[in-house]
Amino acid sequence: MGDPAAAAVPPSRVGACSESFVLSKRFRMVPSPGALDYQRTTDPFGKEGIISLTNGLRLYSGEGDDYILSSVFAAGHRVRACLQSLPLNCPPGDDRGKRYRFVDLQTGARAEGVDSWHLCGGA
């Protein structure tokens, strides 16, 4: 895996980017590959994926088994994260819902999603 100390802090301005490394790629709320109760599904959008970076940033995106099992955004890959938009009209201190675009610099794969499963003001 890349050196976590080399990971830049997540971007804070729309249009800004920073680089980090993939810590993990897994499913949200269902068993991921390698877990004893993991079961593959034929539904390509049946499971939500999470990409976690060494700088603490996470990307939540609707993806299926083939995505999680693929070599894109694998642990250790260097990733560029670009902030696309900030949430609007949020309660003070609740900034969940930032939208990012990730690029796997090793494979060239791209992903888009938000930094939290719930948007600001939500659960």
C-alpha positions as CSV (number, residue, x, y, z in Angstrom):
1,M,0.0,0.0,0.0
2,G,1.1,3.6,-0.5
3,D,2.5,5.6,2.3
4,P,-0.4,7.0,4.3
5,A,1.8,9.9,5.4
6,A,2.0,10.9,1.7
7,A,-1.8,11.3,1.6
8,A,-3.0,14.9,1.3
9,V,-5.9,16.2,3.3
10,P,-9.3,16.0,1.4
11,P,-10.0,19.1,-0.8
12,S,-12.2,21.7,0.8
13,R,-13.0,24.0,-2.1
14,V,-15.2,23.0,-5.1
15,G,-12.9,22.1,-8.0
16,A,-9.9,21.4,-5.8
17,C,-8.3,17.9,-5.8
18,S,-5.9,16.0,-3.6
19,E,-4.3,12.6,-3.7
20,S,-4.4,9.7,-1.2
21,F,-4.4,5.9,-1.2
22,V,-7.2,3.4,-1.1
23,L,-7.5,1.8,2.3
24,S,-10.4,-0.5,1.5
25,K,-13.3,-1.1,-0.9
26,R,-16.3,-2.9,0.6
27,F,-20.0,-3.1,0.7
28,R,-22.2,-1.1,3.0
29,M,-24.4,-3.1,5.4
30,V,-23.9,-6.4,3.6
31,P,-21.1,-8.9,3.8
32,S,-18.1,-8.1,1.6
33,P,-16.1,-10.7,-0.3
34,G,-14.0,-12.7,2.2
35,A,-16.7,-12.7,4.8
36,L,-18.2,-16.1,5.7
37,D,-21.7,-15.1,4.9
38,Y,-20.9,-13.3,1.6
39,Q,-23.1,-14.3,-1.3
40,R,-22.7,-13.1,-4.9
41,T,-25.8,-11.6,-6.5
42,T,-26.7,-11.2,-10.2
43,D,-28.1,-7.8,-9.5
44,P,-25.4,-5.3,-10.7
45,F,-26.8,-2.5,-8.5
46,G,-27.9,-4.7,-5.5
47,K,-25.2,-3.4,-3.1
48,E,-23.8,-0.1,-2.2
49,G,-20.0,0.2,-2.3
50,I,-17.7,2.3,-0.1
51,I,-14.2,3.3,-1.0
52,S,-12.2,4.4,2.0
53,L,-9.0,6.4,1.6
54,T,-6.0,6.7,4.0
55,N,-6.7,10.4,4.5
56,G,-10.2,9.5,6.1
57,L,-12.3,10.4,3.0
58,R,-15.0,7.9,2.0
59,L,-17.0,7.7,-1.2
60,Y,-20.5,6.1,-1.0
61,S,-21.7,4.9,-4.4
62,G,-24.3,2.4,-5.6
63,E,-22.3,-0.5,-7.1
64,G,-22.6,-4.3,-7.3
65,D,-20.4,-7.4,-6.9
66,D,-18.4,-7.1,-10.1
67,Y,-17.3,-3.6,-9.0
68,I,-16.2,-4.8,-5.5
69,L,-14.4,-7.8,-7.0
70,S,-12.7,-5.8,-9.7
71,S,-9.1,-4.5,-9.5
72,V,-10.2,-0.9,-9.7
73,F,-9.8,1.1,-6.5
74,A,-8.0,-1.8,-4.9
75,A,-6.2,-1.3,-1.5
76,G,-2.9,0.6,-2.0
77,H,-3.9,2.3,-5.3
78,R,-3.1,6.0,-5.5
79,V,-6.3,8.0,-5.9
80,R,-7.1,11.6,-6.9
81,A,-10.2,13.0,-5.2
82,C,-11.9,16.1,-6.6
83,L,-14.6,18.0,-4.7
84,Q,-17.5,18.6,-7.1
85,S,-20.1,20.2,-4.9
86,L,-20.9,21.2,-1.3
87,P,-24.3,20.6,0.4
88,L,-26.6,23.5,0.7
89,N,-28.9,24.7,3.6
90,C,-27.4,22.4,6.2
91,P,-27.8,22.7,9.9
92,P,-24.7,24.3,11.6
93,G,-21.9,21.8,11.9
94,D,-23.4,19.2,9.6
95,D,-21.6,19.3,6.3
96,R,-22.4,15.7,5.1
97,G,-23.2,15.3,1.5
98,K,-20.1,16.6,-0.3
99,R,-20.0,15.2,-3.8
100,Y,-16.6,13.9,-5.0
101,R,-15.1,12.4,-8.2
102,F,-12.4,9.8,-7.6
103,V,-9.9,8.7,-10.2
104,D,-7.8,5.5,-9.6
105,L,-4.4,6.7,-10.9
106,Q,-3.3,3.1,-11.4
107,T,-6.2,1.9,-13.5
108,G,-7.7,5.2,-14.8
109,A,-11.1,4.1,-13.4
110,R,-13.5,6.8,-12.2
111,A,-16.2,6.9,-9.6
112,E,-18.5,9.5,-8.2
113,G,-20.5,9.7,-5.0
114,V,-21.0,11.4,-1.7
115,D,-18.9,11.4,1.5
116,S,-21.7,10.1,3.7
117,W,-24.6,7.8,3.3
118,H,-26.9,10.4,4.8
119,L,-27.0,14.0,3.5
120,C,-26.9,16.9,5.9
121,G,-29.9,17.2,8.1
122,G,-30.7,13.5,7.6
123,A,-30.4,10.5,9.9
